[in-house]
Amino acid sequence: MTARADAVDDVIRYYGHVTDNYNAYADGTFGWHYGIWDPGVRSNAEALLTSNRRLIRGARLDEGARALDVGCGVGGFATWLARERGCQVEAITVVPHHVDAARELALERGVAARCRFRVMDMNALVSPPGRFDLVVNQETVMYALDKRDYLARVRRALVPGGRWHAIDMSIRTGSLSGAERRMHELACRSWAMTPLLSPPAAIRLIRGAGFEDVSVEDVTERTLPSARRILEYCDVAERHLSALPEVKLRAVPELAALRRHVAGGRAYSLGLLQGVFRHTCYYARAPG
């Protein structure tokens, strides 16, 4: 296998085994991301939907618009967008059984005619030029192996003046201590992510890929309630895992993936609280 195939296969295995855990976290929204706790938000489900709304802020979307959701999971955001805005939504994931789950969710939500789900590796994103008015990444840019190449593919897929919006995990600007580097490595290894970018580094790549009107918003402070909630979940899960024999933890794929899930959740959430990581919104426009 090539390094790229190995990396993608790791993502498929990991997310294939933790689907139920992520769905339980999502409180019926099927949103597998950190919530944004704007003023007035009172629950995890509301925070997750607030993140969805932040992701499309400033985008012109109507019934004739086309959007692409890259790294769609089981279709939480894609089906929400189709229902909220009435636009056509295409969505891709590398996990085959997530496509089936997403199609079922679209049927349940009454938007099957406006949603199309496909298995596709974002690192090999293929689209007719100028197809989409909006491309979104909700905590998925960190899975792009060559981010400049990926962003260039996104730009080509957008109509002139089309928008690319992302909410992504980032690392703070500046040097890290040894303990902070180990925290970063643990989060990336556990969640099968590529090394996280600092916001300035991400902005340079976005502009280098040919985007204009690039802006960034740091929403770290508003994700901290989600970080604390995830840490509480990690405490419970760790107690459960510690009661099991090591041989079983290694032999059962779902348990091994759960242990990774918990390790990544603890590392990234602690890093948010300690200022090592930043949670960042990116907005950019294709030329034209």
C-alpha positions as CSV (number, residue, x, y, z in Angstrom):
1,M,0.0,0.0,0.0
2,T,1.1,3.6,-0.6
3,A,1.3,6.0,2.3
4,R,-1.8,7.7,1.1
5,A,-3.8,4.4,0.9
6,D,-2.6,3.5,4.4
7,A,-3.8,6.9,5.7
8,V,-7.2,6.7,4.1
9,D,-7.6,3.1,5.2
10,D,-6.9,4.1,8.8
11,V,-9.6,6.8,8.5
12,I,-12.1,4.2,7.1
13,R,-11.4,1.7,9.9
14,Y,-11.5,4.2,12.7
15,Y,-14.8,5.9,11.7
16,G,-16.3,2.6,10.6
17,H,-16.0,1.3,14.2
18,V,-17.0,4.4,16.2
19,T,-20.2,5.4,14.3
20,D,-22.5,4.5,17.2
21,N,-20.4,6.5,19.6
22,Y,-20.4,9.6,17.4
23,N,-24.2,9.3,16.8
24,A,-24.8,9.1,20.6
25,Y,-22.8,12.3,21.1
26,A,-24.8,14.1,18.4
27,D,-28.1,14.1,20.3
28,G,-30.2,13.4,17.3
29,T,-28.5,16.0,15.0
30,F,-26.1,13.5,13.5
31,G,-23.5,16.2,13.8
32,W,-20.0,14.8,14.5
33,H,-18.3,18.0,15.5
34,Y,-17.7,20.4,18.4
35,G,-20.7,22.6,19.0
36,I,-20.5,26.4,19.1
37,W,-22.1,27.8,22.2
38,D,-23.2,31.3,21.1
39,P,-25.2,33.4,23.6
40,G,-28.6,31.8,24.2
41,V,-27.5,28.3,23.3
42,R,-28.6,25.9,26.1
43,S,-27.9,22.4,24.9
44,N,-25.4,20.3,23.0
45,A,-27.9,19.8,20.1
46,E,-28.4,23.5,19.8
47,A,-24.7,24.1,19.8
48,L,-24.1,21.6,17.0
49,L,-26.8,23.2,14.9
50,T,-25.3,26.6,15.7
51,S,-22.1,25.3,14.2
52,N,-24.0,24.3,11.0
53,R,-25.4,27.8,10.7
54,R,-21.9,29.4,11.3
55,L,-20.6,27.2,8.5
56,I,-23.0,28.6,5.9
57,R,-22.9,32.2,7.1
58,G,-22.6,34.7,4.2
59,A,-23.3,32.1,1.5
60,R,-26.1,32.7,-0.9
61,L,-28.1,29.6,-1.0
62,D,-31.5,29.1,-2.6
63,E,-33.4,26.2,-4.3
64,G,-31.2,26.5,-7.4
65,A,-27.9,26.4,-5.5
66,R,-25.5,23.5,-5.3
67,A,-23.4,22.7,-2.3
68,L,-20.8,20.0,-1.6
69,D,-20.2,18.6,1.9
70,V,-16.7,17.0,2.1
71,G,-16.4,14.4,4.7
72,C,-20.1,14.1,5.4
73,G,-20.2,11.3,8.0
74,V,-23.8,9.9,8.1
75,G,-25.3,13.0,6.5
76,G,-26.2,15.2,9.4
77,F,-25.1,18.5,7.9
78,A,-26.0,17.7,4.3
79,T,-29.6,16.7,5.2
80,W,-29.9,19.7,7.5
81,L,-28.8,22.1,4.7
82,A,-31.1,20.5,2.1
83,R,-34.0,20.9,4.5
84,E,-33.1,24.4,5.8
85,R,-32.3,26.0,2.5
86,G,-33.9,23.8,-0.1
87,C,-30.7,23.6,-2.2
88,Q,-29.2,20.6,-3.9
89,V,-26.5,19.0,-1.8
90,E,-23.9,16.5,-2.8
91,A,-21.8,14.9,-0.1
92,I,-18.8,12.6,0.0
93,T,-17.1,10.2,2.5
94,V,-14.5,7.5,2.4
95,V,-16.6,5.2,4.6
96,P,-18.9,3.1,2.4
97,H,-21.5,2.2,5.0
98,H,-21.9,5.8,6.0
99,V,-23.3,6.5,2.5
100,D,-26.1,4.0,3.2
101,A,-26.8,5.6,6.6
102,A,-26.8,9.0,5.0
103,R,-29.3,8.0,2.3
104,E,-31.6,6.5,5.0
105,L,-31.4,9.8,7.0
106,A,-32.2,11.8,3.9
107,L,-35.3,9.7,3.4
108,E,-36.3,10.1,7.0
109,R,-35.9,13.9,6.8
110,G,-37.8,14.1,3.5
111,V,-34.9,15.5,1.4
112,A,-33.8,12.4,-0.5
113,A,-34.5,14.1,-3.8
114,R,-32.2,17.0,-2.9
115,C,-29.3,14.9,-1.6
116,R,-26.7,12.8,-3.3
117,F,-24.1,10.8,-1.3
118,R,-21.1,9.1,-2.8
119,V,-17.9,7.3,-1.7
120,M,-15.0,9.5,-2.6
121,D,-11.6,10.3,-1.1
122,M,-11.3,14.0,-0.6
123,N,-7.6,13.8,-1.5
124,A,-8.7,12.8,-5.0
125,L,-11.7,15.1,-5.2
126,V,-13.1,15.0,-8.8
127,S,-15.8,17.4,-9.9
128,P,-16.8,19.1,-13.2
129,P,-15.3,22.6,-13.1
130,G,-17.7,25.3,-11.8
131,R,-20.3,22.9,-10.4
132,F,-20.8,24.2,-6.9
133,D,-21.9,27.5,-5.3
134,L,-20.6,26.4,-1.9
135,V,-18.1,23.7,-0.7
136,V,-17.9,23.1,3.1
137,N,-15.6,21.2,5.4
138,Q,-16.8,20.7,8.9
139,E,-13.8,19.4,10.9
140,T,-12.5,17.5,7.9
141,V,-9.7,19.7,6.3
142,M,-7.3,18.0,8.8
143,Y,-7.8,14.8,6.8
144,A,-6.4,16.3,3.6
145,L,-2.9,14.8,3.0
146,D,-1.9,17.6,0.6
147,K,-3.9,20.6,1.7
148,R,-2.7,22.9,-1.1
149,D,-3.7,20.3,-3.7
150,Y,-7.1,19.7,-2.0
151,L,-7.9,23.5,-1.9
152,A,-6.9,23.8,-5.6
153,R,-9.4,21.0,-6.4
154,V,-12.1,22.8,-4.4
155,R,-11.5,26.1,-6.2
156,R,-11.8,24.4,-9.6
157,A,-15.1,22.8,-8.4
158,L,-16.6,26.2,-7.5
159,V,-18.5,28.5,-9.8
160,P,-16.8,31.9,-10.3
161,G,-17.4,33.8,-7.1
162,G,-18.4,30.5,-5.3
163,R,-17.6,30.1,-1.6
164,W,-15.5,27.7,0.4
165,H,-16.3,27.6,4.1
166,A,-14.6,25.4,6.8
167,I,-14.6,24.9,10.5
168,D,-11.4,23.1,11.4
169,M,-9.2,22.0,14.3
170,S,-6.1,24.2,14.4
171,I,-3.0,24.6,16.5
172,R,-1.8,27.8,18.1
173,T,0.8,30.0,16.4
174,G,4.3,29.7,17.8
175,S,6.5,27.0,19.3
176,L,5.2,24.2,21.5
177,S,6.7,22.7,24.6
178,G,7.5,19.0,24.5
179,A,4.3,18.1,26.4
180,E,2.3,20.2,24.0
181,R,3.9,18.5,21.0
182,R,3.1,15.1,22.5
183,M,-0.6,16.2,23.0
184,H,-0.7,17.3,19.4
185,E,0.8,14.0,18.2
186,L,-1.6,12.0,20.4
187,A,-4.7,13.8,19.1
188,C,-3.6,13.3,15.4
189,R,-2.6,9.7,15.9
190,S,-5.8,8.8,17.7
191,W,-8.2,10.4,15.2
192,A,-6.2,9.6,12.1
193,M,-5.6,13.3,11.4
194,T,-2.8,15.0,9.5
195,P,-0.8,17.5,11.6
196,L,-2.9,20.5,12.4
197,L,-2.2,23.9,10.9
198,S,-2.0,27.2,12.7
199,P,-4.5,29.8,11.4
200,P,-1.8,31.9,9.7
201,A,-0.4,28.8,7.9
202,A,-3.9,27.8,6.8
203,I,-4.5,31.3,5.4
204,R,-1.3,31.2,3.4
205,L,-2.3,27.9,1.9
206,I,-5.9,29.2,1.1
207,R,-4.5,32.2,-0.7
208,G,-1.9,30.2,-2.4
209,A,-4.6,28.0,-3.8
210,G,-6.1,31.1,-5.6
211,F,-8.9,32.1,-3.2
212,E,-9.8,35.7,-2.5
213,D,-11.5,37.5,0.3
214,V,-10.0,35.1,2.9
215,S,-11.2,35.6,6.4
216,V,-10.8,33.7,9.7
217,E,-12.8,33.6,12.9
218,D,-11.5,32.0,16.1
219,V,-14.4,30.3,17.9
220,T,-12.3,28.5,20.5
221,E,-13.9,30.1,23.5
222,R,-17.4,29.1,22.3
223,T,-16.4,25.5,21.8
224,L,-15.1,25.1,25.4
225,P,-18.5,23.8,26.8
226,S,-18.3,21.1,24.2
227,A,-14.7,20.3,25.2
228,R,-15.8,20.0,28.9
229,R,-18.7,17.8,27.9
230,I,-16.4,15.5,25.9
231,L,-14.0,15.3,28.8
232,E,-16.8,14.1,31.0
233,Y,-17.7,11.4,28.4
234,C,-14.0,10.4,28.3
235,D,-14.0,9.9,32.0
236,V,-17.0,7.5,31.8
237,A,-15.6,5.6,28.8
238,E,-12.2,5.2,30.4
239,R,-13.7,3.7,33.5
240,H,-15.5,1.2,31.3
241,L,-12.4,0.4,29.3
242,S,-10.2,0.0,32.3
243,A,-12.5,-2.8,33.6
244,L,-11.8,-4.9,30.5
245,P,-8.8,-7.2,30.0
246,E,-6.1,-5.8,27.7
247,V,-6.3,-8.8,25.4
248,K,-9.9,-8.0,24.7
249,L,-9.2,-4.3,24.1
250,R,-6.7,-5.3,21.5
251,A,-8.7,-8.1,19.9
252,V,-12.1,-6.4,19.5
253,P,-11.9,-3.7,16.8
254,E,-14.7,-1.6,18.2
255,L,-13.1,-1.5,21.6
256,A,-9.7,-0.6,20.1
257,A,-11.3,2.2,18.1
258,L,-13.2,3.4,21.2
259,R,-9.9,3.7,23.1
260,R,-8.5,5.8,20.3
261,H,-11.7,7.8,20.2
262,V,-11.4,8.6,23.9
263,A,-7.6,9.4,23.7
264,G,-8.2,11.8,20.9
265,G,-11.2,13.4,22.6
266,R,-9.2,13.9,25.8
267,A,-6.1,15.3,24.1
268,Y,-7.9,17.8,21.8
269,S,-10.4,18.9,24.4
270,L,-7.7,19.5,27.0
271,G,-5.6,21.3,24.4
272,L,-8.5,23.6,23.7
273,L,-8.9,24.4,27.4
274,Q,-5.2,24.9,27.8
275,G,-4.8,27.1,24.7
276,V,-2.7,24.6,22.7
277,F,-5.4,24.1,20.0
278,R,-7.6,26.6,18.4
279,H,-11.0,26.0,16.8
280,T,-11.2,28.1,13.7
281,C,-13.7,29.1,11.0
282,Y,-12.3,29.9,7.5
283,Y,-14.2,31.7,4.7
284,A,-13.0,32.3,1.2
285,R,-14.2,33.1,-2.3
286,A,-13.2,31.7,-5.7
287,P,-12.2,34.4,-8.2
288,G,-14.7,35.8,-10.6
